[in-house]
Structures are given as C-alpha cells and as structure tokens.
Amino acid sequence: MEVPDDVRYPIGRLPVRPPLSAAERAAAIDAIAELPEILHAAVDGLGNAQLDTPYRDGGWTVRQVVHHLADSHIHAYVRCKLVAAEDNPPLKPYDDNVWAAMPDAMSLPVAGSLHLLQGLHERWATFLRSLDDASFMREGQHPHNGSMTLDRLLQVYSWHGRHHVAHITALRHRSGW
C-alpha cells in the first residue's frame, strides 16, 4: 500500500485495472481533455525561482515537469494513433530523464509547452471520443511494458497528467505559494 504522503506519488501509483467501462473510459478521456486547463492553473503566477524549484528532493523542477508533460503526451498521442491505425505496432520508448535534462526542458518558459498541450489535448480527446469500444482493445507492443491496449494507454495517460499536476500543487501547498 502506498504511503499517502509519498511526494513521489501524490495521487498514488498507477492502478492496474481491467478494461474500463464506458463511464470510466469517458471520465479518463475527460481527464485528458481537462489537463491543459488544470496544469495552467497549477503554474499560474509562479516566477522563475518557483518554476526552478524541484517538487521533491532529487526530483524535477516545476519547469521540467511541465515540459515533461508536453514531451510525454506527444509520445502518448502518437502511440494511441498508431495502435488505432496499425496492427500491433511497436511503441517506442524514450528516456524521460535524459529529455528532462535537455536545455529546452531546463530553461525555456513553460508557456510554449502549455500552448502545445492545449492543442494536443484537444486533438487527442476528440480522437479518443471518436473511437468505438472495439478500438480500445487494439494492442501495440512496448519493449518494456509488453502488449498494451489502447484502453491501457488511456488509463496510463489520464493518470499521468493528474500525477504530475499533483506534484506541482502539492509543492505549492507545502511552500505556501
């Protein structure tokens, strides 16, 4: 059982679930659609010193978290489209720690990633809402995670956005920002 105060997992670890019901799937898609607005609110009013504060000891800065969400969700959108469009496609991994240490993630203002996420999530949610139930059972192959259905990808990324927003909001709360 996850410790509730574990700053690494402020909303708990990603749950392992069977395929989603129609209502759970709709809620997960809504979470994807709402992420850009919620993320924008989480970073609104933060200055550079706050954006460059790690959310935990040894963790990424708030700036890196925002840019990570853009990087990760670009991959996620492409993975979802591949699974829907191809038969059992490979799902390429990447090293998110390497990407988070790149100069753009370390120094650029967060506004670009916030804008990118707004357009990306609008497209992604519209795409997901257009699919029939059978499409969510289609699979792709991830070299580390094995076979992943579109339903599982939806679960992962609806959790992922909330997980990282909670890193930021928990830091704001702890810091009194």
C-alpha positions as CSV (number, residue, x, y, z in Angstrom):
1,M,0.0,0.0,0.0
2,E,1.3,3.4,-1.0
3,V,2.1,5.9,1.8
4,P,-0.4,8.8,1.4
5,D,2.3,11.4,2.0
6,D,4.8,10.0,-0.6
7,V,5.6,13.1,-2.6
8,R,6.7,10.9,-5.5
9,Y,3.1,9.6,-5.8
10,P,0.7,12.2,-4.5
11,I,-2.3,10.5,-6.1
12,G,-1.0,7.0,-5.6
13,R,0.7,4.7,-8.0
14,L,-0.9,3.9,-11.4
15,P,-3.6,1.4,-10.7
16,V,-3.6,-1.9,-12.6
17,R,-7.1,-2.3,-13.9
18,P,-9.1,-4.5,-16.2
19,P,-10.6,-2.8,-19.3
20,L,-12.5,0.3,-18.5
21,S,-16.3,0.5,-18.5
22,A,-17.9,3.1,-20.9
23,A,-18.3,5.5,-18.0
24,E,-14.7,5.0,-16.7
25,R,-13.4,5.5,-20.3
26,A,-15.4,8.7,-20.7
27,A,-14.1,10.0,-17.4
28,A,-10.5,9.2,-18.4
29,I,-10.9,11.0,-21.7
30,D,-12.4,14.0,-19.8
31,A,-9.3,14.0,-17.6
32,I,-7.1,14.2,-20.8
33,A,-9.3,17.0,-22.2
34,E,-9.1,19.0,-18.9
35,L,-5.4,18.6,-18.3
36,P,-4.2,21.7,-20.0
37,E,-6.5,24.0,-18.1
38,I,-5.7,22.3,-14.8
39,L,-1.9,22.4,-15.5
40,H,-2.1,26.1,-16.4
41,A,-3.9,26.9,-13.1
42,A,-1.3,24.9,-11.2
43,V,1.6,27.0,-12.6
44,D,-0.3,30.3,-12.8
45,G,1.6,33.2,-11.1
46,L,4.8,31.2,-10.5
47,G,8.0,33.1,-11.1
48,N,11.3,31.7,-12.4
49,A,12.6,30.9,-8.9
50,Q,9.5,28.8,-8.2
51,L,9.5,27.2,-11.6
52,D,13.1,26.2,-11.0
53,T,12.2,24.5,-7.6
54,P,12.2,20.7,-7.5
55,Y,8.9,19.3,-6.5
56,R,10.9,17.0,-4.1
57,D,14.5,16.4,-3.2
58,G,16.2,14.8,-6.2
59,G,13.1,15.4,-8.4
60,W,12.5,17.5,-11.4
61,T,11.8,21.2,-11.2
62,V,8.3,22.5,-11.9
63,R,9.6,23.8,-15.2
64,Q,10.9,20.3,-16.1
65,V,7.6,18.7,-15.1
66,V,5.6,21.0,-17.4
67,H,8.0,20.3,-20.3
68,H,8.0,16.6,-19.5
69,L,4.2,16.5,-19.8
70,A,4.5,18.0,-23.3
71,D,7.2,15.5,-24.3
72,S,5.4,12.6,-22.8
73,H,1.9,13.4,-24.1
74,I,3.2,14.0,-27.7
75,H,4.5,10.4,-27.5
76,A,1.2,9.2,-26.0
77,Y,-0.9,10.8,-28.7
78,V,1.3,9.2,-31.4
79,R,1.2,5.8,-29.6
80,C,-2.6,6.0,-29.4
81,K,-2.9,6.9,-33.1
82,L,-0.5,4.0,-34.0
83,V,-2.5,1.5,-32.0
84,A,-5.8,2.6,-33.6
85,A,-4.4,2.7,-37.1
86,E,-2.0,-0.3,-37.3
87,D,-1.9,-3.9,-36.4
88,N,0.1,-4.4,-33.2
89,P,2.6,-1.6,-33.8
90,P,5.8,-1.1,-31.9
91,L,5.6,1.6,-29.2
92,K,9.0,3.3,-29.0
93,P,10.2,4.2,-25.5
94,Y,12.4,7.2,-24.6
95,D,14.4,8.1,-21.5
96,D,12.4,10.8,-19.9
97,N,15.2,11.7,-17.5
98,V,17.5,12.4,-20.5
99,W,14.8,14.5,-22.1
100,A,14.1,16.4,-18.9
101,A,17.8,17.3,-18.6
102,M,18.0,18.8,-22.1
103,P,18.4,22.6,-22.4
104,D,14.9,23.3,-23.6
105,A,13.3,21.5,-20.6
106,M,15.7,23.2,-18.2
107,S,15.4,26.8,-19.3
108,L,12.5,27.6,-21.7
109,P,9.5,29.4,-20.4
110,V,6.6,27.0,-19.7
111,A,4.2,29.0,-21.9
112,G,5.2,27.1,-25.1
113,S,4.5,23.7,-23.5
114,L,1.2,24.9,-22.1
115,H,0.1,26.1,-25.6
116,L,1.3,22.8,-27.1
117,L,-0.6,20.8,-24.6
118,Q,-3.8,22.8,-25.2
119,G,-3.9,22.0,-28.9
120,L,-2.6,18.4,-28.5
121,H,-5.1,17.5,-25.8
122,E,-8.0,19.0,-27.8
123,R,-7.0,16.7,-30.8
124,W,-6.3,13.7,-28.5
125,A,-9.6,13.9,-26.7
126,T,-11.5,14.4,-29.9
127,F,-9.8,11.4,-31.5
128,L,-10.4,9.2,-28.4
129,R,-14.1,10.2,-28.3
130,S,-14.5,9.2,-32.0
131,L,-13.5,5.6,-31.4
132,D,-15.8,2.6,-30.9
133,D,-15.4,0.2,-27.9
134,A,-13.6,-2.4,-30.0
135,S,-10.9,0.1,-30.9
136,F,-9.9,0.4,-27.2
137,M,-9.0,-3.4,-27.2
138,R,-6.5,-2.9,-30.1
139,E,-2.9,-3.5,-29.0
140,G,0.6,-2.2,-29.5
141,Q,3.9,-3.6,-28.3
142,H,6.1,-1.7,-25.9
143,P,9.6,-3.2,-25.4
144,H,9.5,-2.8,-21.6
145,N,5.8,-3.0,-20.8
146,G,4.7,-5.7,-23.3
147,S,1.4,-5.7,-25.0
148,M,-0.6,-2.5,-24.3
149,T,-4.2,-1.9,-25.4
150,L,-5.5,1.5,-26.3
151,D,-7.6,1.2,-23.2
152,R,-4.5,0.7,-21.0
153,L,-2.8,3.7,-22.7
154,L,-5.8,5.8,-21.9
155,Q,-5.6,4.7,-18.2
156,V,-1.9,5.4,-18.1
157,Y,-2.0,8.9,-19.5
158,S,-5.2,10.1,-17.8
159,W,-3.4,9.1,-14.5
160,H,-0.1,10.6,-15.7
161,G,-1.4,14.1,-16.2
162,R,-3.1,14.2,-12.8
163,H,0.0,12.7,-11.2
164,H,2.3,15.5,-12.4
165,V,-0.2,18.3,-11.7
166,A,-0.4,16.9,-8.1
167,H,3.4,17.2,-7.9
168,I,3.1,20.9,-8.6
169,T,0.0,21.6,-6.5
170,A,1.5,19.7,-3.5
171,L,4.7,21.7,-3.8
172,R,2.7,24.9,-3.9
173,H,0.8,23.9,-0.8
174,R,3.9,22.8,1.1
175,S,5.7,26.0,0.1
176,G,2.7,28.4,0.8
177,W,2.7,29.7,-2.8
